[in-house]
Amino acid sequence: MSRRKLSSEERELWNKVARTARPLPGRKAERPEPSAESFAEMMSPKAPAPIKAEPPRAGVSPLALRQPKEPRHHPLERPVKRKLASGRIGIDARIDLHGLFQDEAHALLLSFLRRAHERGHRHILVITGKGASLGSDGVLKRTVPLWFSLPDFRPLISSYETAARHHGGEGALYVRLSRRKGGAA
């Protein structure tokens, strides 16, 4: 498998995920051995610059000084998910990623989502697979939702949710694409 260098945003996202990992009940916590590249990155003396608080300006409320938050994805509304599952809302497109390496799946999914968004599609099905083979818990099943919050994916996606059982269940996601700007969707 080819390894590409992670961007600072991807590295930060991975570190957040790694900190939340907990061992399964009855198992000892095992720390994975970091690769030489990741170890070098962890040990690099580069620390984030401290954030300096600005003194309050006269006549300006502290709320006005806050940075706008990045948009977050929300789960699909329950009625929309029910309609997708029953077929009353059609799935405009689908992509099957299971069996692919992460870097292949990432590039394929991003180009697929861009094309679907350009075509005005609203609801798509992303099949990640459950990843139950060889004791794995599904790398794509875990990482695809994390990719959705990356800058390349974020503007394309409005919301997502685990698919209904007959559409792949835990191994698939219903994804609602955001509306195209400047035109009818």
N, C-alpha and C positions, 0 to 999 in steps of 0.2 A: 504494500500500500504506500502510495506516495504521500509525504507529509508536506504541508504547506505551512508557512509561518503565519501565526495568528495575528490579526490586527489587535491594536490595544483594546478596542471595544470588545472583540471576541474573547480576548484573554481575561478582561474584567468580568465578562458574563460567565465564563467558565469558572473563574475563582469563586463567584457568588454561588454557583451551582454546587461546586465541590465542597464548599463549607456547609451546605445543607444536607449532604449525604449522610445517612445513618445506616449502620449494619442491620441486616435482617435479624429478627429475634432468634436468640440462641447462637449467634455467630459472633466471633471476635471482630473488632474493628480492624480492618486491614487497610493500610495506606498503600495505594499503588505507587510503584517506583517511578519517579519522574524521569522523563527522557533527558538526555544531556542538554537539549535545547531548552526545555521547560525549566530545568534546574538552573541553567545559566540566567534565564529570565527572572526566576524567583529571587536569585541571589544578587541581581544587579542592584547597584546602590541608588538607582533612580527612584526617588520617592515623589509622590504627587506634591505639587506646590501647595502650601497651606492657604486656606481661603481667608482673606482678610475682610473683616466686617467693616463696612463703611459707616461712618457716623450718620445718624438720621438727618435728613435735610429738612429745613423748616418748611412747613406747609405740605409735606409729602407724606402720605400714610405709608407705614411699613409694608402693607399689602401691595401697594403700587410698585415697590422696589423688587418684589419677588420675580424670579425667572419663571417664564411659562413652562409648565411641565410638558414633557413629551406625551403624545397621545398614547393611551394604553388600549389594548384590545379587550373587549368584553366578550363574555360567552354569548352564543346565540340565544335569542329569546326562546323560551320553551315552546310557544306555538309554532315558531319558524322551524325549530328542530323537528317537531312532530310532523309538520307538513312535508319536510324533506324526507323523513323516514317513510312516510306513507306514500310519497310520490305525488302529492298535490302541488308541491313546488318541485320543478324539475332540476336535476343536476346538470348544469351547462357543460361541464367538462370534468374529466378525471385523469389522474396521473398515478401510476404505480411505481413506487420507489424501492420496494423491498427487494433485497438482494444486491443493492448498489452500495459502493463505498460512500462515506460521508461527503468527500469532496465532489464526487460525481453527482450524488443526489442533490447537493446544495446548488450546483451550477444548473442542473436540469430543472429543479423546482423553481429557481428564480426566473429562468427564461420562460418556463411554462406560465408562471403567474403574470409575468409582464405581457405575454401574448394574450392571455385570457382577459386581462384588464383592458388592453387596447381594444379588444373585440367587444367589450361591454358585458362580458359574462358577470354574473352576480354570485352564483353558488357553484362551488366545485368540490370534488371529493379527492383528497390526498391520501393514498394508501401507503402507509409506512411499514406495515407488517407488524406482527406482535413480538417478534424476536425471541421466541421461546426455545429456539434450537441451541444446543450445547450449553445450557445453563445461562444464556445471555438474557438480559431483560429488555432488549431492543434498543440499540443505539439510535436508530432513526426515530423510533417511537418517542424517545426522550428528547432528542435534539431538534426535531422539526418545529415543535412549538417554541423553542428558544430562538430559533432562526427568525420566527415571525416578528420578534422585537428588534431585530437588527435594522440599521438604517436603510438597507436596500429593500427589505421586505415591508417595513412598517407602513409606507404610504399606500401599498397595494391592498392591504388586508384590513377589513373592518372588524371581523370577529371570527372565531373558530370554536369548534366543540367536537368532542368525540362522536363518531358516527354511530348510527343504529346498528344493531347486531347483523342484520342482513346486508349491510353495506361495508362490513369489516369490523364493526364494534371497536374494541380497544386498539385495533391495528389500523384505524383509518380516522380521518378528520373531515368534518364538514367545514368548509372555509367560505365565508362571505367576503367577496372582494369589495373594496370601497368603490364608490361611484366615480366615474371619470369626471374630471373638472371641465367645465365649459361645454358640456353636452348632456343629452338625455341618456339615461342608463336603461 
